[in-house]
């Protein structure tokens, strides 16, 4: 059945956002895998024009593009060819894992260790500064993967650019999970209070994700000489994780209007460097103000995502909402651009 309303079986918020935008233009939606709770596979129909969406991955992006972006080592090669700054790194497999330490001797600590094809910050170990922690991270990844990516850590703020092959749609600063003290409540209590925000939910179902207390949070607090029962002074902000993923409780701050034009050009050039990639999310670390003109040493591309989360742009914790879905549907169905069947 072809739907003119958002199918109730769609769970992920990015898919819902895209479906809503499509339907508002008179595009019909068919949730093909509605028997599954996982990522929605949507068929979009406008007259005799058919397109498909998986999560927020779209049929205008080729299989080769998706493979190139998901393979972090290959992504770096393609970006390096067009002189875009990428983080220094090297891929290792189980057979040559001992060579990791020779490479670390060259790039020096601190380093980042992660899978070569990971998503949502899974199994990403940041701020590793000794061999013992390095071995723990490698062993953890090799339990599920045959390859390990080792990178030199770049110090700066992390931003998510979402762009097509011609322009940037939105930019958000990704702030790691955090709480702000009030001089009364413990860190544990502050987390509980923050999680009561109606925008926070489980996984990718809501605009923001609840902060879950785990060993990584406890360890990071310990490194900061804090514990779950510590009471923070009024207005004292403390980070609970090193990674800034929204899926682990991070916040998004819209900064689209503050971004220097040359940084936007770099983002577009990054998308263009991947053959067949219609649009994507670009994670960029920047060590100077985002409004300043970049240099080759002031930024690095951390990774790309062919199916980026849209909630951080549509529902930022702080700042202006950006209708990224509009731009994506423009790519899929340019003939419907501006043709809404009702006021939005």
C-alpha positions in Angstrom: 0.0 0.0 0.0 1.3 3.5 -0.9 0.9 5.9 1.9 0.1 9.6 1.9 0.6 9.7 5.7 3.8 8.9 7.6 3.7 5.2 8.3 3.5 4.5 12.0 5.9 1.7 11.6 8.8 4.1 11.0 10.8 4.4 14.2 14.0 6.3 13.5 13.6 10.1 13.6 15.8 10.8 10.5 13.5 8.5 8.4 10.4 10.3 9.9 11.8 13.7 9.0 12.5 12.7 5.4 9.1 11.0 5.1 7.3 14.1 6.4 9.1 16.4 3.9 8.4 14.0 1.0 4.7 13.6 1.9 4.3 17.4 2.2 5.2 17.6 -1.5 2.7 14.9 -2.6 5.3 12.2 -2.8 3.8 8.8 -1.8 5.6 6.6 0.8 5.8 2.8 0.9 7.5 1.3 4.0 8.6 -1.9 2.4 10.3 -3.6 5.4 7.6 -2.5 7.9 7.8 -6.0 9.5 11.2 -5.0 10.9 12.1 -2.6 13.8 15.4 -1.7 12.3 16.3 0.9 9.7 13.3 1.7 7.5 13.6 0.9 3.7 11.3 3.5 2.1 10.0 3.6 -1.5 9.1 7.1 -2.6 6.9 7.7 -5.6 6.0 10.9 -7.5 4.1 10.2 -10.7 6.3 7.7 -12.5 9.5 8.7 -10.6 10.7 6.1 -8.0 13.5 6.7 -5.4 14.5 4.8 -2.2 15.7 5.8 1.3 17.4 3.5 3.9 17.6 5.4 7.1 18.9 8.6 5.6 20.9 6.9 2.9 19.5 7.7 -0.5 19.3 5.9 -3.8 21.1 8.8 -5.6 24.3 7.8 -3.9 26.0 4.8 -5.6 27.1 1.5 -4.0 30.7 2.5 -4.7 30.2 5.8 -2.9 28.8 4.1 0.2 31.6 1.6 0.2 34.2 4.3 -0.1 32.8 6.4 2.7 32.3 3.4 5.1 35.9 2.4 4.5 37.7 5.1 6.4 41.1 4.2 5.0 39.8 4.5 1.4 38.1 7.8 2.3 41.4 9.3 3.3 43.0 8.3 0.1 40.3 9.9 -2.0 40.5 13.1 0.1 44.2 13.3 0.1 44.2 13.2 -3.7 42.4 16.5 -3.8 44.6 18.1 -1.1 42.0 18.0 1.7 43.5 17.7 5.2 42.9 14.4 6.9 44.0 13.0 10.2 47.2 11.1 10.1 46.5 7.4 10.3 47.2 3.8 9.1 45.1 0.6 8.8 46.4 -2.6 10.4 45.0 -6.1 10.3 45.4 -9.0 12.8 48.4 -10.3 10.9 50.5 -7.1 11.2 49.1 -5.8 14.5 52.6 -5.6 16.0 53.5 -2.9 13.5 51.1 -0.6 15.3 53.8 0.4 17.8 56.3 1.3 15.1 53.7 3.6 13.6 52.9 5.1 17.0 56.6 5.9 17.4 56.4 8.0 14.3 53.1 9.9 15.1 53.5 9.9 18.9 50.7 9.8 21.5 47.9 10.8 22.0 46.2 8.6 19.5 42.7 7.4 18.5 42.0 3.7 17.8 38.8 2.6 16.0 37.4 0.1 13.5 37.9 1.0 9.9 34.2 0.8 9.2 32.6 1.9 12.5 29.5 4.1 13.0 27.9 6.1 15.8 31.2 6.2 17.7 31.1 2.4 18.4 34.4 1.0 19.6 36.1 4.4 19.2 38.9 4.9 21.8 40.0 8.6 22.1 42.9 10.1 24.0 45.0 6.9 24.3 48.4 8.0 25.7 50.2 4.7 26.6 50.9 1.2 25.4 48.7 -0.5 28.0 45.6 1.4 27.0 46.5 0.9 23.4 46.6 -2.8 23.8 43.2 -2.8 25.6 41.6 -0.9 22.8 43.1 -3.0 20.0 42.0 -6.3 21.7 38.5 -4.9 22.2 38.2 -4.0 18.5 39.7 -7.3 17.2 37.0 -9.3 19.0 34.6 -8.0 16.4 36.8 -6.8 13.5 39.8 -8.0 11.6 41.1 -4.5 11.0 42.1 -1.6 13.3 42.6 2.0 12.3 45.2 4.0 14.3 45.2 7.8 14.1 47.1 10.7 15.5 44.7 12.6 17.8 43.9 16.2 16.6 43.1 18.7 19.2 40.1 21.0 18.5 36.4 21.3 18.5 34.3 18.8 16.5 31.7 19.9 13.9 29.2 18.0 11.7 28.8 19.5 8.3 26.0 18.1 6.1 26.5 19.0 2.5 25.6 18.0 -1.1 27.8 18.3 -4.2 27.0 22.0 -4.6 26.4 23.5 -1.1 26.4 23.1 2.6 23.0 22.4 4.2 23.8 22.9 7.9 26.6 22.8 10.4 26.4 21.8 14.1 29.0 21.8 16.8 28.8 18.4 18.6 29.3 18.8 22.3 30.0 15.6 24.3 27.6 14.5 27.0 27.9 16.9 29.9 26.2 18.3 33.0 26.3 21.7 34.6 26.6 22.0 38.3 24.2 23.9 40.6 26.1 23.4 43.9 23.3 21.1 45.2 23.0 17.9 43.2 25.6 15.2 42.5 26.7 14.4 39.0 24.5 11.3 39.1 21.5 13.4 40.0 22.3 16.0 37.4 22.3 13.3 34.7 18.9 12.1 35.9 17.6 15.7 35.8 19.0 16.2 32.3 17.5 13.0 31.1 14.0 14.2 32.1 14.1 16.6 29.1 11.2 15.4 27.0 13.4 15.7 23.9 15.6 12.9 25.2 14.8 9.3 24.5 16.4 6.0 23.7 18.7 5.5 20.7 17.8 7.5 17.6 14.0 7.7 18.2 14.0 11.2 19.7 15.7 14.6 19.0 18.3 13.9 21.8 19.5 10.7 23.4 19.5 10.0 27.2 22.8 9.8 28.9 23.5 6.3 30.1 25.9 5.8 33.0 28.5 3.2 32.2 32.1 2.4 33.0 33.4 4.8 30.4 31.7 7.7 32.1 33.0 6.6 35.5 36.5 6.2 34.1 36.5 9.6 32.5 35.2 11.2 35.7 38.0 9.5 37.6 40.5 11.0 35.1 39.1 14.4 36.0 39.3 13.5 39.8 35.5 13.3 40.1 33.0 10.6 40.8 29.3 10.0 40.4 28.5 11.4 43.8 30.6 14.6 43.4 28.7 17.9 43.7 29.8 20.5 41.1 29.9 24.2 41.9 27.3 26.4 40.4 27.6 26.8 36.6 30.6 24.4 36.5 30.3 22.3 33.3 31.9 18.9 33.2 32.1 16.5 30.3 31.1 12.9 30.8 32.6 11.4 27.6 35.4 12.0 25.3 33.4 11.3 22.1 30.8 13.8 21.0 28.2 11.5 19.4 24.6 12.4 20.0 23.9 8.6 20.3 25.8 8.7 23.6 24.1 11.7 25.0 25.9 14.6 23.3 24.3 17.9 22.5 24.1 19.7 19.1 24.6 23.5 18.7 23.7 25.1 15.4 26.5 27.2 14.0 25.6 27.3 10.3 25.6 31.1 10.1 29.0 31.4 11.8 31.0 29.2 9.4 33.7 30.8 7.2 32.9 30.4 3.5 36.2 28.6 2.8 35.3 25.9 5.3 32.0 25.4 3.5 33.9 25.1 0.2 36.1 22.4 1.8 33.0 20.5 2.9 31.5 20.6 -0.6 34.9 19.6 -2.1 35.0 16.7 0.3 31.6 15.4 -1.0 32.8 15.9 -4.6 35.9 13.9 -3.9 33.8 10.7 -3.4 32.6 9.4 -6.8 28.8 8.9 -6.7 28.1 10.4 -3.3 25.0 12.6 -3.5 25.3 14.1 0.0 26.8 13.2 3.3 27.7 14.1 6.9 31.3 15.4 7.3 33.0 15.3 10.7 35.6 18.1 10.9 37.9 19.0 13.8 38.9 22.6 13.9 41.5 24.2 16.2 40.6 27.9 15.5 37.3 29.8 15.5 34.9 28.4 12.9 34.3 32.0 11.6 38.0 32.4 10.7 39.7 31.5 7.4 41.1 27.9 7.6 44.6 26.9 6.9 45.9 23.4 6.0 46.9 22.9 9.6 43.8 24.3 11.3 41.4 21.5 10.4 41.2 17.8 9.6 38.4 15.7 8.2 37.8 12.9 10.7 35.3 10.9 8.7 32.3 10.9 6.4 28.9 9.4 6.8 26.6 8.5 3.8 23.6 8.2 6.1 24.0 11.0 8.6 21.6 11.7 11.4 19.3 14.6 10.7 18.0 15.3 14.2 21.0 17.4 15.3 20.1 19.9 12.6 16.3 19.8 12.8 16.2 19.7 16.6 19.5 21.3 17.9 19.8 21.5 21.7 20.9 25.1 21.1 20.3 27.3 18.0 18.3 27.5 14.9 16.6 24.5 13.3 17.7 23.7 9.7 15.5 21.9 7.3 18.1 19.5 5.9 15.3 17.1 4.8 14.2 19.7 2.2 17.6 19.7 0.6 17.8 15.9 0.5 14.3 15.6 -1.1 15.4 18.2 -3.6 18.2 15.9 -4.6 15.9 12.9 -5.0 12.9 14.8 -6.6 14.1 18.1 -8.0 10.8 18.4 -9.9 9.0 18.9 -6.6 11.2 21.7 -5.3 8.9 24.3 -3.7 5.7 22.4 -4.6 4.1 21.8 -1.2 0.6 20.5 -1.1 0.1 22.5 2.2 1.9 25.3 4.0 4.9 24.1 6.0 
